[in-house]
Amino acid sequence: MKFTTSLSGFLAAATLLFSPVNAQPQETKTISGVVLVNDPYYADGTSHHCTTKSFGYRDIGKGKAISIENKEGEIISVTHLQSGVGISLEGNQDINTTSIYYCAFPFEADVRESEFYKININNRGSLPYSRKELEQQDWEVLITIGFQ
């Protein structure tokens, strides 16, 4: 019993000794984003659901990984795309009457404070954002992939 007390006292002293003096928890922000895939073959009729019918975008869909790095290149957050929803730029929900149709895949990621962020979309490369840019955009990003 005495050993346990001595050990716990030692651990408490070591924790105090090796902890930064004025350590403050780092502030976190939430990046809210949408990946828009513009491809007429990504839709399945008028159900407003997104599919993987298009061979060029099978790597974009529900559950696909999004990672975010800081300026040092450290991965500070990993999240996944949510289910896709079909939308039209004209506000017309009938995809048979519009030629501009997107599948929108939302995501959210909590990130530690940094001056620079790089959002990596699966194997499609990365998009850089400064902290200032994200603040100006209310921590929201819109990423468009596909026909322009």
N, C-alpha and C positions, 0 to 999 in steps of 0.2 A: 504494500500500500504506500509506503514511504517513497519507493522508487517511482511510482506513477505520479505522485505529487511533485517530486523533484523534476521529472521529465516534463510534465505540463508547465511547470514554472520556467524551465529552460526554454521550451518552445515559445512561450509568451515573451520572454526577454529577447530571444533571437528575432522574433517577428518585429518587435519595436526597434531593435537595433538596425535591422536591414531594410526597414520601410522608409521611403522618402519622407523628409521632414514635413513638408507642406503639400503632400500628395492630394490632389483634387481629382475626383472622377472626371474622365474626359466627357465632354458634351457629345451627344449623338444627335444626328438628324435623320429624317426619313426621306429617302429619295423615292418619289412616286413616278412611275414611268409607264409608257405604253409603247409596245413594238407594233407598228402597223405594217402588215404585209399587203402590198397592192398586186394582186394577181387574180384574174378572173377565174382561174381554174382552182382556186383555193376555197371556193364556195360550194355548198351542196344544195342547190335549188333556192327556194325562198325560206328556208328554215332559219336563216341568220346564224348558222353554225359554221365554224371553220374546220376544214379537213386537211388531210395531208395528201390530197389528190395530185397536187403539183409537185413534180419531182425536184424542182429547184428550191423548195422551201421545207423539205421534210425535217430539217434540223430546227425549225421554228414551230413551237407548239407547246401545249400545256405540259408543264413539268421540266421543260428544257432550262438549263442552267444559265444564270446571269451572275457574273462575279464583278466585284468592284475593288479596284486597287487604289492605294494612296500614292503620293508623289514618289515614295521610295520603292514602289513596285510591289508592296506587300498587299496580299488579298485581305481586305478588311471586312468584306461582307459577301455572302453567297446567298442567292435567292433563286426562285424558279418562276417561270412564266405561268400565269393562271390561264384558265380556259379562254379561248378566243371567241369573240363576238363579231358577227358581220355587221358592217356599217357602210353607209354611202356618204360621200362628201356632199351630195346635194340634199341630204336629209331624207331621201327617199329610201324607205326600207325594203322596197321590192327590187331585188337585185336583177330581175329580168328587164327592168326598164331603165337601168343606168349602166354606163360603161366604166364608171369609177367606183370600184368596190374594194373595201379594205377588210382585213381581218385584224381586229385589235386584241392584243394579248397584254393585259396589264401585269405589273409587278411592283413590289415595294421592297425596299432594303434599308435597314438601319445601318448608318455608317458613323464611324468615329470622325471627329473633327480633323480636317486636313485642308491644305491650301489648294490641292489638286486632286481630282478623281479621274479614274479611267474605267469606263463601263465596258465590260467584255460580254459579247453576246455569243454564247456557244463557241463555235469555231469561225465566226465571221469577222473577227478583228475587234477593235476597241474604239471607243469614242471618248475623247478627252473633254473634261469640263473643269473650269476653275471654280473655286468656292464662290467667288463673286458672281460668276455666271449662274450658278445654281441658286444663289440667294435672289438674284434678279428674276429668275424663273419660278420662284416660290418652291424650290426643290422639286420641280417637275420636269421630266424630260419626255420628248416625243421622238421616237426613232422610226424612220420610214425605210422599209426594204421593198424592193421590187420595181415594177415599171413606174417611171416618173412621168 
